[in-house]
Amino acid sequence: MVIQDVRGREDSTGEWKPQYYEVEDGDDTLNWIAEQSWSDGQAAMTGGSYLGYVQWAAAASGNPHLKAMLSSVCAGSPFVDVPRRGGCFNSGMLAWAFAMTEQRMRADLMVQDNWDEILDIRPIKDIPKKALGHEVPFLSRWLAHKDLDDYWKQSSWKERYAGHAVPALIMSGWFDDNGMGTTEALELVKDWPRGSWKAILGPWKHSGNADYDLHGVFLGEDALRYDIDYQCFLWLEHFLKGVENGIEKTASVEYFTVGDNEWKCGESWPLKETLCQNFYLDGEEDNQASGNGSICGKGRLSRTKGERNGRDSYCYDPENPAIHIVDMSENELEVPEDYTEEEKRQDVLTYSTGVLEKPFAITGDIWAKLYVSCDCPDTDFVVRIMDVDEEGRAIKLADGVLCAKYRNGFESPEYMEPGEIYEINIRTTKISNTFVPGHRMHVTVTSSAKNFIFPNSNTKDSFDSEIRQKVQITVHYGKEYPSCIMVREETKK
């Protein structure tokens, strides 16, 4: 076994630039291993989170000695995952960033009693100095690169992938805050030969296969897997040692459906046993006649597009952002939570199906297509998908964010003009959930998520401006502007 500390971390020398040198350094490490007298020239890799990222970066180099990977909760590309998901700037990663400010990890620095005050410091580059007493070079460097430029592109193992199909056992959870990295991995391997990849996707947070309950939400008595280590050993034995144990013949995807409390199998991702289904945003019945919607929309989700145009509006104030409900010191950003009280805010639009009479299951990625207008050059959009129970409790299942100026790509901002209507498309985290009878599928739209992203100032300086202005935002829907949520509905029984 060889343990590699990445450049500039722990016992390795050099300057640490997060997710920057890993393609080249991974290639070098694998070559060094293959040259040793005790090596047969074959290597496998294992590790989670950043160490999952390191594996995919090494594989991207095309190194011939890499024969297998155990990819656990892997980090992804910066504008898809962290720290710039959707072009926003992730405030939630600060706990991790604090822990990584010295040569050796300082987990104690993640625990701060005054996170609310820390997140309000501007400019953002001053946060480390005021909270820790010193600058954090990699954070300053991130802030200096506003758009998706060559610096950020260096960090994308998916876009840089020039290698062959390296057999990969991919493990993640629906509530993994690096889950978008696994989404990228699944996109990359989908056309690889059958048996060269396998995914195990559970109802887990970033810490993995560890909990039945997440933040008071019971995920089912079968939520945990007791064979994960065994699956990993089978994978390595087969692909590294040539043992014929049959692991490559098992299902390509094993996934857990929340609500059903059931593990299921599939042979592709997206699952072939799903169909794309649109749920269109619409107003309440008493708002349809005027087509004006409401100031604080509480509308419907319908399988059919509305016959009239409608709109809902809200005022977003960056001095009073909506809350993304997490414990910052826990360093887990995608946990399911009860947003019932948060949805009472005047800057949160809500859209729901009727009470379901029969089960309705979705599995896969979710997309939101919204037609929007606002009286400022830029703002953010945050979409959440909820499961609402008989008591009205709204539990978050998945979410997505997008900075509006990047609606057509992250390389160059395109600012909005007052009075114009723009189409934006937001990809959320993935989920498998059955909405059981008596429940409702529920979607919210807002423009802020404190604890997850730094609030957009609604100016051209977006998240890092000391000048913050209120903005009026409108979501349009109906015949001419078919705003909708696109889910993958399970068709198998």
C-alpha positions as a printed NumPy array, in Angstrom:
array([[  0.   ,   0.   ,   0.   ],
       [  1.228,   3.479,  -0.9  ],
       [ -0.231,   6.605,   0.713],
       [  0.202,   9.828,  -1.228],
       [ -0.146,  13.261,   0.379],
       [ -1.053,  15.666,  -2.412],
       [  1.353,  18.457,  -3.239],
       [  1.695,  20.912,  -0.349],
       [ -0.333,  18.864,   2.167],
       [  0.779,  16.948,   5.274],
       [  4.267,  15.506,   4.523],
       [  4.451,  16.594,   0.878],
       [  6.437,  19.659,  -0.122],
       [  5.461,  22.394,  -2.575],
       [  2.568,  24.825,  -2.718],
       [ -0.942,  23.477,  -2.304],
       [ -3.402,  24.654,  -4.912],
       [ -6.639,  22.765,  -4.322],
       [ -7.552,  20.47 ,  -7.235],
       [ -4.922,  21.972,  -9.513],
       [ -1.941,  19.62 ,  -9.935],
       [ -3.701,  16.316,  -9.399],
       [ -3.78 ,  15.073, -13.006],
       [ -0.021,  15.47 , -13.435],
       [  0.901,  14.427,  -9.897],
       [ -1.354,  11.376, -10.017],
       [  0.291,  10.313, -13.257],
       [  3.754,  10.726, -11.691],
       [  2.819,   8.722,  -8.596],
       [  1.447,   5.814, -10.625],
       [  4.581,   5.77 , -12.795],
       [  6.779,   5.751,  -9.681],
       [  4.852,   2.829,  -8.211],
       [  5.172,   0.846, -11.442],
       [  8.955,   1.36 , -11.474],
       [  9.529,  -0.129,  -8.027],
       [ 11.075,  -3.589,  -7.711],
       [  8.167,  -4.837,  -5.6  ],
       [  5.542,  -3.717,  -8.155],
       [  4.031,  -5.785, -10.96 ],
       [  3.142,  -2.553, -12.774],
       [ -0.514,  -2.536, -11.76 ],
       [ -2.165,  -0.194,  -9.258],
       [ -5.606,   0.58 ,  -7.853],
       [ -6.731,   3.651,  -5.932],
       [ -9.129,   4.309,  -3.091],
       [-10.291,   7.346,  -1.137],
       [-13.238,   9.636,  -0.522],
       [-14.133,  13.267,  -1.182],
       [-10.944,  15.077,  -2.282],
       [ -9.334,  11.631,  -2.514],
       [-12.108,  10.569,  -4.865],
       [-11.257,  13.624,  -6.975],
       [ -7.573,  12.602,  -6.966],
       [ -8.476,   9.194,  -8.422],
       [-10.457,  10.628, -11.334],
       [ -7.704,  13.171, -11.975],
       [ -5.104,  10.384, -12.137],
       [ -7.366,   8.402, -14.472],
       [ -7.804,  11.488, -16.65 ],
       [ -4.075,  11.41 , -17.373],
       [ -4.484,   8.139, -19.235],
       [ -1.88 ,   6.386, -17.095],
       [ -1.692,   2.721, -18.195],
       [ -0.85 ,   1.363, -14.729],
       [ -4.177,   2.327, -13.112],
       [ -6.375,  -0.779, -13.175],
       [ -9.209,  -0.003, -10.742],
       [-10.746,   2.756,  -8.623],
       [-12.913,   2.849,  -5.513],
       [-14.512,   6.263,  -5.967],
       [-16.304,   7.383,  -2.82 ],
       [-18.212,  10.715,  -2.625],
       [-15.797,  12.201,  -5.183],
       [-15.484,  15.943,  -5.669],
       [-16.187,  17.296,  -9.148],
       [-15.54 ,  20.275, -11.385],
       [-15.574,  23.703,  -9.707],
       [-18.598,  25.215, -11.493],
       [-20.595,  21.971, -11.283],
       [-19.662,  21.035,  -7.725],
       [-17.553,  23.247,  -5.43 ],
       [-16.485,  25.955,  -4.866],
       [-18.41 ,  27.698,  -7.695],
       [-21.517,  25.576,  -8.126],
       [-23.799,  27.166, -10.682],
       [-21.414,  30.126, -10.89 ],
       [-22.272,  31.138,  -7.341],
       [-19.641,  31.048,  -4.589],
       [-20.111,  28.352,  -1.978],
       [-20.115,  29.786,   1.511],
       [-20.804,  26.326,   2.901],
       [-17.302,  25.142,   2.   ],
       [-15.724,  27.646,   4.419],
       [-15.669,  25.142,   7.258],
       [-13.559,  22.84 ,   5.085],
       [-11.444,  25.765,   3.879],
       [-10.728,  26.807,   7.476],
       [ -9.611,  23.262,   8.299],
       [ -7.216,  23.308,   5.333],
       [ -5.498,  26.623,   6.089],
       [ -2.394,  24.981,   7.539],
       [ -0.08 ,  22.234,   6.273],
       [ -1.921,  19.674,   8.375],
       [ -5.68 ,  19.498,   8.67 ],
       [ -7.191,  21.429,  11.604],
       [-10.672,  19.956,  12.048],
       [-11.164,  22.115,  15.147],
       [-11.258,  25.243,  12.957],
       [-14.501,  24.057,  11.36 ],
       [-16.327,  24.654,  14.62 ],
       [-17.169,  28.348,  14.904],
       [-19.82 ,  29.789,  17.217],
       [-20.293,  32.891,  15.056],
       [-20.75 ,  31.523,  11.543],
       [-23.616,  33.985,  10.906],
       [-21.308,  36.935,  11.51 ],
       [-18.411,  35.351,   9.579],
       [-20.545,  34.827,   6.476],
       [-21.546,  38.509,   6.457],
       [-17.955,  39.827,   6.241],
       [-17.163,  41.702,   2.996],
       [-15.107,  41.633,   0.934],
       [-14.963,  37.856,   1.15 ],
       [-11.156,  37.821,   1.008],
       [-11.147,  39.489,   4.45 ],
       [-13.037,  36.6  ,   6.064],
       [ -9.907,  34.538,   6.955],
       [ -8.056,  37.549,   8.357],
       [-10.953,  38.561,  10.576],
       [-11.994,  35.048,  11.594],
       [ -8.61 ,  33.3  ,  11.774],
       [ -6.107,  36.124,  11.914],
       [ -4.357,  35.408,   8.614],
       [ -4.919,  35.218,   4.866],
       [ -5.811,  31.995,   3.051],
       [ -3.902,  32.081,  -0.261],
       [ -6.068,  29.581,  -2.124],
       [ -9.251,  31.46 ,  -1.192],
       [ -7.756,  34.73 ,  -2.473],
       [ -6.762,  32.972,  -5.685],
       [-10.274,  31.596,  -6.154],
       [-11.749,  35.064,  -5.738],
       [ -9.369,  36.502,  -8.327],
       [-10.819,  34.251, -11.031],
       [-14.396,  35.457, -11.443],
       [-15.44 ,  33.409, -14.481],
       [-14.654,  29.955, -15.865],
       [-11.158,  30.609, -17.212],
       [ -8.064,  28.461, -17.801],
       [ -7.318,  28.389, -14.071],
       [-10.657,  26.753, -13.263],
       [-10.564,  24.514, -16.359],
       [ -7.321,  23.022, -15.046],
       [ -9.407,  21.606, -12.189],
       [-11.972,  19.725, -14.292],
       [-10.992,  16.058, -14.461],
       [-14.121,  15.334, -16.496],
       [-13.298,  17.821, -19.244],
       [ -9.608,  16.842, -19.206],
       [-10.285,  13.095, -19.29 ],
       [ -8.   ,  11.573, -21.922],
       [ -7.755,   8.096, -20.48 ],
       [ -9.269,   4.705, -21.067],
       [-12.128,   3.068, -19.18 ],
       [-10.657,   2.439, -15.727],
       [-12.93 ,   0.018, -13.824],
       [-14.619,   2.217, -11.233],
       [-16.807,   1.316,  -8.255],
       [-18.683,   4.582,  -7.654],
       [-20.231,   5.159,  -4.219],
       [-22.22 ,   8.19 ,  -3.104],
       [-25.434,   9.314,  -1.424],
       [-28.456,  11.388,  -2.378],
       [-27.489,  13.892,   0.334],
       [-23.752,  13.985,  -0.428],
       [-22.602,  17.61 ,  -0.682],
       [-20.115,  16.527,  -3.361],
       [-22.871,  14.607,  -5.091],
       [-22.472,  16.63 ,  -8.29 ],
       [-18.984,  15.13 ,  -8.594],
       [-20.551,  11.684,  -8.688],
       [-23.049,  13.018, -11.24 ],
       [-20.082,  13.913, -13.455],
       [-18.526,  10.479, -12.907],
       [-21.772,   8.765, -13.928],
       [-21.951,  10.932, -17.046],
       [-18.39 ,   9.992, -17.946],
       [-18.792,   6.22 , -17.574],
       [-22.275,   5.767, -19.036],
       [-20.942,   4.579, -22.41 ],
       [-18.123,   2.448, -20.992],
       [-18.403,  -1.336, -21.482],
       [-20.784,  -3.124, -19.169],
       [-18.993,  -4.415, -16.1  ],
       [-16.31 ,  -1.71 , -16.203],
       [-18.244,   0.454, -13.758],
       [-20.727,   0.006, -10.954],
       [-22.571,   2.563,  -8.817],
       [-23.961,   2.172,  -5.304],
       [-26.161,   5.149,  -4.394],
       [-27.703,   5.285,  -0.926],
       [-29.694,   7.75 ,   1.229],
       [-26.46 ,   9.053,   2.724],
       [-24.725,  12.348,   3.358],
       [-21.069,  13.053,   2.535],
       [-19.835,  10.949,   5.442],
       [-21.34 ,   7.989,   3.629],
       [-22.964,   4.762,   4.699],
       [-23.357,   5.739,   8.355],
       [-26.812,   6.955,   9.442],
       [-30.446,   5.858,   9.475],
       [-31.553,   9.346,  10.483],
       [-30.365,  12.63 ,   8.967],
       [-31.384,  15.789,  10.836],
       [-34.488,  14.176,  12.261],
       [-35.535,  12.548,   8.989],
       [-35.794,   8.745,   9.221],
       [-34.639,   7.247,   5.937],
       [-35.713,   3.65 ,   6.485],
       [-34.574,   0.556,   8.348],
       [-32.708,  -0.695,   5.254],
       [-30.886,   2.599,   4.61 ],
       [-27.473,   1.18 ,   5.504],
       [-25.436,  -1.392,   3.601],
       [-23.298,  -3.856,   5.533],
       [-21.527,  -5.213,   2.463],
       [-19.806,  -2.095,   1.132],
       [-16.308,  -3.161,   2.208],
       [-16.971,  -6.618,   0.765],
       [-18.021,  -5.079,  -2.579],
       [-14.801,  -3.059,  -2.592],
       [-12.646,  -6.139,  -1.961],
       [-14.447,  -8.061,  -4.72 ],
       [-13.83 ,  -5.157,  -7.12 ],
       [-10.099,  -5.01 ,  -6.365],
       [ -9.654,  -8.781,  -6.415],
       [-11.252,  -9.043,  -9.841],
       [ -9.729,  -6.069, -11.626],
       [ -6.333,  -5.991,  -9.911],
       [ -5.695,  -9.698,  -9.302],
       [ -7.836, -11.342, -11.969],
       [-10.001, -13.326,  -9.546],
       [-13.203, -14.548, -11.226],
       [-15.681, -13.645,  -8.482],
       [-18.531, -12.351, -10.695],
       [-18.567,  -8.756,  -9.42 ],
       [-18.461,  -7.412, -12.978],
       [-21.661,  -9.337, -13.783],
       [-23.75 ,  -7.79 , -11.014],
       [-26.138,  -4.864, -11.586],
       [-24.486,  -1.698, -12.909],
       [-26.497,   0.454, -10.499],
       [-27.733,  -0.388,  -7.018],
       [-29.776,   2.424,  -5.523],
       [-32.018,   3.081,  -2.546],
       [-35.464,   4.631,  -2.97 ],
       [-36.496,   6.823,  -0.065],
       [-40.168,   6.372,   0.777],
       [-40.137,   2.75 ,  -0.368],
       [-37.26 ,   1.819,   1.991],
       [-36.02 ,  -0.44 ,  -0.778],
       [-32.786,  -1.165,  -2.644],
       [-33.284,  -1.537,  -6.394],
       [-31.119,  -2.377,  -9.404],
       [-30.611,  -0.931, -12.872],
       [-28.296,  -1.359, -15.844],
       [-27.709,   2.262, -16.841],
       [-27.69 ,   5.82 , -15.603],
       [-30.075,   7.443, -16.237],
       [-32.172,   4.352, -15.618],
       [-33.8  ,   2.892, -18.719],
       [-36.856,   2.225, -16.565],
       [-37.609,   5.944, -16.248],
       [-39.322,   8.472, -18.494],
       [-38.851,  12.234, -18.506],
       [-41.929,  13.927, -17.097],
       [-42.548,  17.671, -16.981],
       [-44.451,  19.31 , -14.146],
       [-45.453,  22.822, -15.179],
       [-45.64 ,  25.779, -12.832],
       [-49.105,  27.27 , -12.637],
       [-51.031,  29.701, -10.463],
       [-53.799,  28.992,  -7.994],
       [-57.3  ,  28.735,  -9.422],
       [-58.375,  32.156,  -8.169],
       [-55.369,  33.805,  -9.835],
       [-55.841,  32.24 , -13.254],
       [-58.542,  34.562, -14.52 ],
       [-56.293,  37.615, -14.328],
       [-53.137,  35.73 , -15.288],
       [-51.244,  37.851, -12.788],
       [-50.352,  35.2  , -10.238],
       [-49.521,  36.582,  -6.825],
       [-46.914,  38.662,  -5.039],
       [-45.865,  35.626,  -3.011],
       [-46.766,  32.743,  -5.295],
       [-48.301,  29.604,  -3.865],
       [-49.108,  27.793,  -7.044],
       [-49.589,  24.374,  -8.522],
       [-47.52 ,  21.771, -10.34 ],
       [-49.414,  20.312, -13.263],
       [-48.573,  17.622, -15.828],
       [-50.144,  19.827, -18.488],
       [-49.007,  23.257, -19.618],
       [-51.251,  26.152, -18.608],
       [-53.516,  27.723, -21.237],
       [-52.869,  31.254, -19.99 ],
       [-49.726,  33.183, -19.202],
       [-49.149,  33.882, -15.533],
       [-46.466,  35.208, -13.253],
       [-45.429,  35.295,  -9.62 ],
       [-43.14 ,  37.909,  -8.092],
       [-41.057,  38.386,  -4.973],
       [-38.632,  40.91 ,  -3.562],
       [-35.17 ,  39.562,  -2.757],
       [-33.11 ,  41.554,  -0.257],
       [-29.465,  40.396,   0.07 ],
       [-29.402,  41.954,   3.54 ],
       [-32.058,  39.42 ,   4.579],
       [-31.308,  36.202,   2.674],
       [-33.297,  33.003,   2.895],
       [-31.586,  30.27 ,   4.907],
       [-30.169,  26.968,   3.71 ],
       [-30.792,  24.845,   6.792],
       [-27.525,  23.206,   7.818],
       [-25.118,  23.218,  10.725],
       [-22.076,  24.951,   9.234],
       [-19.718,  23.351,  11.748],
       [-20.93 ,  19.887,  10.715],
       [-19.607,  20.519,   7.201],
       [-22.556,  18.674,   5.605],
       [-24.437,  20.883,   3.139],
       [-27.063,  18.681,   1.468],
       [-28.844,  17.072,   4.398],
       [-32.64 ,  16.671,   4.252],
       [-34.361,  19.247,   6.429],
       [-37.81 ,  20.566,   7.242],
       [-38.299,  23.838,   5.313],
       [-41.908,  24.395,   6.385],
       [-41.186,  27.583,   8.332],
       [-38.661,  28.889,   5.81 ],
       [-41.289,  28.611,   3.068],
       [-43.453,  31.168,   4.861],
       [-41.031,  33.903,   3.794],
       [-42.304,  36.437,   1.283],
       [-39.326,  35.785,  -1.019],
       [-40.023,  32.065,  -1.526],
       [-42.378,  30.873,  -4.276],
       [-43.971,  27.458,  -3.804],
       [-45.633,  25.101,  -6.295],
       [-47.229,  21.757,  -5.389],
       [-49.013,  18.814,  -6.904],
       [-52.326,  17.855,  -5.394],
       [-52.422,  15.241,  -2.65 ],
       [-51.346,  12.008,  -4.305],
       [-53.771,   9.096,  -4.391],
       [-51.2  ,   6.535,  -5.574],
       [-47.409,   6.214,  -5.272],
       [-45.269,   8.318,  -7.579],
       [-41.554,   7.456,  -7.839],
       [-38.748,   9.521,  -9.355],
       [-35.1  ,   8.502,  -9.773],
       [-32.3  ,  10.537, -11.284],
       [-31.319,  14.111, -11.989],
       [-33.903,  16.887, -11.942],
       [-33.899,  19.965, -14.154],
       [-35.754,  23.22 , -13.653],
       [-36.568,  25.4  , -16.667],
       [-37.65 ,  28.849, -15.561],
       [-38.608,  31.986, -17.459],
       [-37.607,  34.946, -15.336],
       [-37.268,  38.699, -15.353],
       [-35.893,  41.174, -12.843],
       [-34.893,  44.822, -12.528],
       [-31.185,  44.232, -11.907],
       [-28.224,  42.981, -13.978],
       [-27.699,  39.775, -11.998],
       [-29.139,  37.59 ,  -9.268],
       [-29.199,  33.925,  -8.225],
       [-31.913,  31.307,  -8.46 ],
       [-32.289,  28.47 ,  -5.967],
       [-34.667,  25.575,  -6.693],
       [-35.58 ,  22.88 ,  -4.161],
       [-37.66 ,  19.729,  -4.564],
       [-39.579,  18.685,  -1.457],
       [-41.672,  15.806,  -0.214],
       [-44.615,  17.187,   1.789],
       [-46.305,  14.746,   4.171],
       [-49.885,  14.609,   5.508],
       [-49.021,  17.052,   8.274],
       [-47.619,  19.634,   5.833],
       [-43.979,  19.036,   6.726],
       [-41.799,  19.91 ,   3.689],
       [-38.59 ,  17.823,   3.583],
       [-35.902,  18.799,   1.081],
       [-34.876,  16.051,  -1.317],
       [-32.751,  17.861,  -3.897],
       [-31.648,  21.365,  -4.852],
       [-29.913,  23.36 ,  -7.557],
       [-28.493,  26.862,  -7.922],
       [-27.544,  29.13 , -10.81 ],
       [-26.158,  32.639, -11.072],
       [-28.324,  34.228, -13.766],
       [-25.476,  35.92 , -15.653],
       [-24.116,  32.436, -16.456],
       [-27.368,  31.108, -17.932],
       [-25.643,  30.54 , -21.307],
       [-22.263,  29.39 , -20.026],
       [-19.786,  30.105, -17.268],
       [-17.004,  31.583, -19.415],
       [-18.619,  34.993, -20.013],
       [-21.295,  36.795, -17.982],
       [-24.413,  37.994, -19.779],
       [-26.193,  40.572, -17.685],
       [-29.957,  41.014, -17.655],
       [-31.961,  44.035, -18.76 ],
       [-35.101,  45.243, -16.957],
       [-38.288,  44.196, -18.703],
       [-36.689,  41.31 , -20.618],
       [-37.679,  37.692, -19.994],
       [-34.907,  35.083, -19.906],
       [-34.875,  31.291, -19.934],
       [-32.64 ,  29.673, -17.314],
       [-31.979,  25.977, -16.747],
       [-30.897,  24.605, -13.384],
       [-29.705,  21.075, -12.69 ],
       [-30.326,  19.804,  -9.185],
       [-28.748,  17.053,  -7.152],
       [-30.046,  13.544,  -7.885],
       [-32.554,  11.579,  -5.835],
       [-34.631,   8.429,  -5.776],
       [-37.854,   9.015,  -3.865],
       [-41.369,   7.62 ,  -3.843],
       [-44.036,  10.153,  -2.949],
       [-46.479,   7.907,  -1.115],
       [-50.274,   8.377,  -1.09 ],
       [-51.242,  11.376,   1.011],
       [-48.009,  13.226,   0.187],
       [-47.327,  15.95 ,  -2.386],
       [-44.365,  16.803,  -4.609],
       [-43.454,  20.385,  -3.92 ],
       [-41.033,  22.867,  -5.531],
       [-39.717,  26.174,  -4.235],
       [-38.002,  29.02 ,  -6.068],
       [-36.045,  31.761,  -4.336],
       [-32.827,  33.749,  -4.827],
       [-30.688,  33.099,  -1.768],
       [-29.457,  30.269,   0.424],
       [-27.302,  31.569,   3.269],
       [-24.958,  28.869,   4.614],
       [-24.751,  27.392,   1.111],
       [-23.924,  30.283,  -1.238],
       [-22.905,  33.861,  -0.543],
       [-25.924,  36.099,  -1.252],
       [-25.875,  37.773,  -4.65 ],
       [-25.686,  41.552,  -4.29 ],
       [-27.877,  41.965,  -7.409],
       [-25.088,  44.047,  -8.968],
       [-22.501,  43.122, -11.585],
       [-20.157,  42.233,  -8.696],
       [-22.596,  39.473,  -7.721],
       [-21.488,  37.697,  -4.499],
       [-18.547,  39.881,  -3.499],
       [-19.902,  43.42 ,  -3.341],
       [-20.171,  45.708,  -0.344],
       [-23.031,  47.442,  -2.188],
       [-26.194,  45.352,  -1.982],
       [-29.532,  46.279,  -3.481],
       [-33.038,  44.882,  -3.287],
       [-34.535,  43.488,  -6.458],
       [-37.986,  42.551,  -7.736],
       [-37.957,  39.146,  -9.435],
       [-40.727,  37.593, -11.527],
       [-41.171,  33.967, -12.565],
       [-43.317,  33.591, -15.683],
       [-45.297,  30.474, -16.616],
       [-48.106,  29.257, -18.823],
       [-48.693,  28.957, -22.551],
       [-45.944,  31.291, -23.771],
       [-43.487,  30.722, -20.921],
       [-43.683,  27.018, -19.934],
       [-41.639,  27.082, -16.733],
       [-41.417,  23.523, -15.465],
       [-39.622,  20.914, -13.403],
       [-38.336,  17.913, -15.373],
       [-38.072,  14.668, -13.387],
       [-37.429,  11.062, -14.373],
       [-40.478,   9.033, -13.371],
       [-39.977,   5.331, -12.706],
       [-42.011,   3.113, -15.03 ],
       [-41.15 ,  -0.315, -13.615],
       [-43.401,  -1.782, -10.955]])
